[in-house]
């Protein structure tokens, strides 16, 4: 009898928290509120990282405008309309050029016909030798979320792509007003020809509703301008925490349309979960 009194509460706690027990959750209706919040926080992180990569892309194209200018020239360059990009150096060339990427109150990036507009701005500095960029975002976002915070990134260009590598410290606020924060490091590539972002890898912390988890994003692909919403169409997100266990979310080509993703908890069976509409 003593053993039963001891083991049953432990088993109940394991079922409640999802820790140390595999396969206990095999359907969406068994998810805890905290597991759902962790999943939504990982989607917000994907949004913020993708937003920043998309903002960096027109910013680093200022390299083309800057080429051929004297290093010590007093330089003021303005180009583009959506976004409007401003690059400015001092007359001695001692400080890194300041950079502003401004989408205003809302416009279709690069005049692409799309139902998704971007708005807000990012300001910071950029250097071309070495290729580094820092940006602070203010109410920046594409679609239904706003991104605020800072990034410190190195960058490279190849054909129609810009790849960034470094650190993100962002707060993402969707329409429901429940903000998520993410702080971590990784690598992402924005492809201007396909209007899509690939988060090759990202490791960091997530916070939402006062709870914190770790996350790893692998080969996540997002395209705001090609899909009807901001849900990834490829890749996996792994979220780990004391009260959520290990949650693995997988996305496929249909996820942006159906809002259905595929979850596994603590290595258990895979099941479908429909992301709530915003």
Secondary structure, 3 states (H helix, E strand, C coil): CHHHHHHHHHHHHHHHHCCCCCCCCCCHHHCCHHHHHHHHHHHHHHHHHHHHHHHHHHHHCHHHHHCCCCCCCCCEEEECCCCEEEEECCCCCCCCEEEEEECCCCECHHHCCCCCCEEEEEEEEEEECCEEEEEEEEEEEECCEEEEEEEEEEEEEECCEEEEEEEEEEEEEECCCCEEEEEEEEEEEEECCCCEEEEEEEEEEEEECCEEEEEEEEEEEECCCCCCCCCCCEEEEEEEECCCEEEEEECCCCHHHHCEEEEEECCCCCEEEECCCC
